[in-house]
Amino acid sequence: MIRFHALLVLVLLSSVLAQQPTYKYIRLGNAQDVTTKTAAGYALMGGGTDLDEAFKFLCDKGGGGDFLVLRASGDDEYNDYIYKLCKANSVATLVITDRESASDPKVADIIHHAESVFIAGGDQSHYINWWMGTPMQDALNAHITAGKPIGGTSAGLAVLGQYIYSAQGDAPDDDDLQSAQTLVNPYMPRVTVRRDFVKIDLLANTLTDTHFAKRDRMGRTLTFLARIMKDGWSPGPREIAVDEKSAVLVERNGKARVIGSGKGAYFLSTRGGPEVCRENTPLTFRDITVYRGPAGSEFNLKEWRGKGGATYSLSVVEGKIQSTQKNGEVY
């Protein structure tokens, strides 16, 4: 009987330990939170080399308060970089690796007390699988509603738009999803688009994409837009796609500027739905308008109009992209 009770205790203890949250919280600077005057702003970073100006933008919008980095993997390597760059009360990293952690009230409380939030790169399927539908998601949306700044890079940017490539297909690495694959089969299993993770009004009806020109993602993003329309989510979705080493810094009034040394940002808008968008059949989708904004250009998200860049049109005909640019260039 004693042996049975001991075994039962071990089983119960193992069950409790298995259910305990496994998040990590690493903080640099003042251990006490402060409350500062904040201003809404959105830093949309395309991945690759981090841009000092984008982080300073988030720090300034946060009024020198508490800066929080959110991750699903990795460690606190951003802490020292941001703390040296910005005049912040503190810089902390919160690593949330499962739904139990994302549901812990302490996680929501940490987000609640942050003035600036930055979602790091990684695998956006983890953000969707582990964070969506939890109190952590509610805390992020409360942060945005309160008029506080938020930004993200790579996967962290991919989840900021209303529409999200969730990378939830049969291969874990979204780099394996190539434009050529999606254009010939828009309904291949790896074309997985989700919606409504966070609610930023300026990014409503908008898909956000990253590493754009560097990884030749135009074809797959056109496929995503076609699917959004074909599946009845929107009659006219838009897109903000940012290249590596580039960022779009968005003010609360919708005015944005492009920075960085990459190829900049691409703002896409659709007119009509795809002509052909079905399984195992090459995509036909015409008249997508593209505004290419290099560093130094501006774009107004409310008016969907830019200055200092170039406008052209793209069409997909039987799985092949056609461009009105000189020499048929896509980017």
N, C-alpha and C positions, 0 to 999 in steps of 0.2 A: 504493500500500500504506500509506504514512504517513497519507494522508487517511482511509483505511478505519479504521485503528487509532484515529485521533483521534475519528472518528464513533462508534466502539464505546465508547470511554471516556466520551463525552458521554452516550450512551444508558444506560450502566451507572450513571453518576453521577446522572442524572435519576431512574432507578429507585430508587436508594438514598435520595435526597432525598424522593421521593414516599412512601416507607415510613417515614420518620422520624416519631416521635411529635410532635404539635403542641400538647401541653398547655402551659399557663402555670401558674407557681407564684409567687405574690407574697406575701411574708411581712413582718409588722410586729411589732416587739418583739425579744425575745432571739433571736439566731440559733441558739442551742444548745437542743436539746430538753431537757425535764425529765421526770421520772416522778413523778406525784403519786397520791395515793389517790383513786380514783374511785368513784362510785356510779351504778348504772343508773337511768335516767330517760328519759322520752320526751316531747318537746315537739311537739304536733300543732297546727300553726298554719294557719288557714284562708285566708291570703292577705290582700292589701291592705296596710294600714298595719302595719309591724312593731311588735311589742309588747316593750318593754324587759324586762318581767317574764319573758317566755318565754326570752329570751337569758340573763338572769341565772340562771335555773333551770339551763340547760345549763352555764354557767360554774361554778356552785356544785357541780354534780354532777361536773364535771371537776376539781375540787380546785385550780383556778387554774393548770392545766397549759396545754397547747398546744391552741388552738381552731382547727378546720379547717372552712372553708366549701367545699362542693363545688358546681360548676356545670358546665353544658354550653355556656353562652354568657355573654356579659357580661364584667365585669371585677372589680376588687377593692374595689368601693364599700362592701362590708360591713366590710372590715378596720378602718377608722378608727372606725366606729360601735361595733363590738363591743369594740375595744381601749379606747375611752374609757368604755364601760359596765361592763366587767368587769375584775377583777384577774386577768389571764391572763398566763402567761409569754410567749406569742406568739399572734397571730391571723394566719392565712394563708388564702389562697384558691387553690384548685386548679381550673382550668378544663380539663375533659377533653372534647374535641370529636370524638373518633373512637375506633374500637375498638383501633387501634394504640396510642394513648395509654393507654387503659384496660388494656392488656395489658403496659405497660411496668413492669418490677419496681420502678422508682423511685416510681411512683404508689402501688403497694401499700405500699411502705415508708413513704411520707409518711403514709398513713392509719394504718398500724400505730403510728406514734409520736404520733398525736393522742390527747388525752384526751377532747375533745368534738368531735362532728361535726354539722354542720348542712347539709342539702341545700336549696339555694335554689330559688326558683320558676323557671319557664320552660316548656319543652315536655317533658312526661314521655315522649313517644315517643322523644326523644333519649336519655333515661336507659335506656329499655328496649333501643333499637337499638344504642347504643354501649357501655353498661356491663354489661348482662346477659350472663352466660356468659363473663366475663373474670376475670382475677385481681383486678381492682378489686372486683367483686362479692364474691369470697371474702374480701377484706380487710375490707369492710364487715361481713360476717357474723362475722368473727373479732373485730372491734371490739365488736359487740353481745354475743357470747358471753363476752367478757372482762369484761362488766359495766360498760361505759362508756356514757355518755349519747349519745343521738342525737335529732335533731329535723329537721323540715322544714316549709316553707311552700308553699302552692299545689301546684305539680307535685311539690315535694319531699315534701309530705305524701302526695300521691296514691300514691307508690311505697312507702310504709312498711307498708301493710297486706298481708296475704297475697294478697288479690285487688286488681287494679289496672285501672282504665280506662286503657288504654295509649295512647289517641289515635292509633292507627295506621291509621285509616281513609283514605278517599280525599281528605279535606281536612286540611291540616296544622294548622289552628287548632281546638282542641277547643271553643272558644266557639261554633262553628257547630253543634255537636251539641246540639239543643234537646230538652227533655223531650217536647214535642208530637210530634216526629219519632219518637222511640223507642217511645212508648206505642202508636202505631198500627202499628208494624212492628219488633218486638223483634229481628228478625234482619236488619235493615238493615246494610249492609257496615260502617258506621262504629261499630257497637256491638262494640268490640273489648276484651275483658277478658283479662288475663294473670294469672299467679300466681307466687308464690315468688321475688320479687326479693331481699328481705331476710327474715330469719327472726327476728321478735320474738314471743316466745311469747304475750304478752298480746294481740297483734294477729293471732294465728292465727285462721283461719276468719272473717276480718273484711275488709270493703271499707272503704277510707278515701276520703273525698271532701272537696272544698274549695269556697270561694266559694259556699256552699250556698244559703242563702236569697236572697242578693243576686242570684245569677244563675238562680234558679228551677230548681234541679237535682233536685228531689224526684222528678219523673217519670222522668228518665233513670236515677236511682240505683235506683228500684224495678225498672226494666227490667233493670239489671245484676244485681240480686239474683235476679230471676226466671230470667235466663239461667244464672247460676251453679247454680241448682237444676235447671233443665231439662236442662242439659248434663252433669249427674251429678257435679259437683265437690263439692257439699255438700248434705245434706238440710235444713240450717238455718243458712245464713250470717247474719252480723251486719254491722252497719255503724256507723262513727263518721264523721259528716259535720259539718264545722266551717264556720261562716260567716266572712265577711271580718271583719277586726279582732277576731277571737276566737281563742282557743287552748285546748287541753286539755292540762294538765300531769299526766303519769302517773308515779306512783311505782312502784318495783319490785314492791311488794305488790299492785298493781292499783288502788289508790285514786287517783282523779283529781279535779282541780278545774278549773272553767271560768273563764276570765278574759277581759277585753277589753270593748270597747264595742259590738261587733256583736250579732247575735241569738243568739250562743252556739253550742251544739253539739247535735246530734241523734244519739241512739243507737237504732238500729233492730234489731229481731229478727223473725225469720220463724217461722211455725208449720208450714204445709204448703206444698207446691209450688204453682206457678201452675196454674190450671185450663186456661187457654188461653195458650200461648206458642209461636207458630210464625210463619213468614215471611208477611209481607203481611197479617197479621191482627191487629186490636187486642188488646192484652194484657188478660187477666182474672186477677187475682192478689189474694187476699183476706187480711185479718187480719194485717197487719203492725203490730207494736207499736212505737210511737215514744215515747221519753222526751226531752223538750226541756229542755235544761239551760241556763238563762241564766247570766250572769256571777255568780259567788258560789255556784253550785250545786256539788254533788259527785256523783261516780259511781264505783261499784266495778266494774271490768271483770271481775273473777273471779266476782262474784255477779250481775253484769249488773243492777244496781239503783242508783237514784239518790236524792238527797235535795235538796230545794229547787227542784225543777223540776215539770214536768207530764207526765202520761202520757196518750196517746190512741192510737186505732187508725186505720189507713188501709186502704182497699181500692181496687183498680183494677178497674173493670167496663167492659169493651169500650172500653178506652183512656181512660177518664175516672176521675180520682181522687176518691174519696169519703172524708170525714173525720168522725170522731165529735166533733171540736171544735165549739164554738159557731160558728154561721154557716158551718160546713163549711171552716174554715181549715186549710190544709195545713201551715203553718209555725207 
